[in-house]
Amino acid sequence: MDRTVTVVLSLGDRATVLVKDQMAYDGDPTTLASDHELLSRYLGV
């Protein structure tokens, strides 16, 4: 995983990903960080 993404996700209590002005993910940053499919789909990591 990209180091910047790892650091950013470790800082917050909640992660929100917007795609074309729509909420694509809203939840626990640990869950997002551990789900490689979500990271690839939403963050290109």
C-alpha positions as CSV (number, residue, x, y, z in Angstrom):
1,M,0.0,0.0,0.0
2,D,1.2,3.5,-0.7
3,R,2.9,5.0,2.3
4,T,0.9,8.2,2.2
5,V,-2.4,6.4,2.2
6,T,-1.2,4.3,5.2
7,V,-0.3,7.4,7.2
8,V,-3.5,9.3,6.3
9,L,-5.7,6.4,7.2
10,S,-3.9,6.0,10.6
11,L,-4.7,9.6,11.6
12,G,-8.5,9.6,11.6
13,D,-11.4,7.9,13.3
14,R,-13.4,7.9,10.0
15,A,-12.6,7.6,6.3
16,T,-14.8,9.0,3.6
17,V,-14.2,8.5,-0.1
18,L,-16.0,10.7,-2.6
19,V,-16.3,9.6,-6.3
20,K,-17.9,12.1,-8.7
21,D,-19.6,14.0,-5.8
22,Q,-21.0,10.7,-4.4
23,M,-20.0,9.0,-1.2
24,A,-18.4,5.8,-2.2
25,Y,-17.1,4.7,1.2
26,D,-17.8,6.1,4.7
27,G,-16.6,4.1,7.7
28,D,-13.7,2.8,9.7
29,P,-10.3,3.7,8.2
30,T,-8.8,0.4,9.4
31,T,-11.4,-1.5,7.4
32,L,-10.6,0.5,4.3
33,A,-6.9,0.0,4.8
34,S,-7.2,-3.7,5.1
35,D,-9.5,-4.2,2.0
36,H,-7.2,-4.2,-1.0
37,E,-10.2,-4.3,-3.4
38,L,-11.6,-1.1,-2.0
39,L,-8.2,0.6,-2.0
40,S,-7.6,-0.3,-5.6
41,R,-11.1,0.7,-6.7
42,Y,-11.4,4.0,-4.9
43,L,-7.8,5.2,-4.3
44,G,-5.9,3.5,-7.1
45,V,-3.5,1.9,-4.7
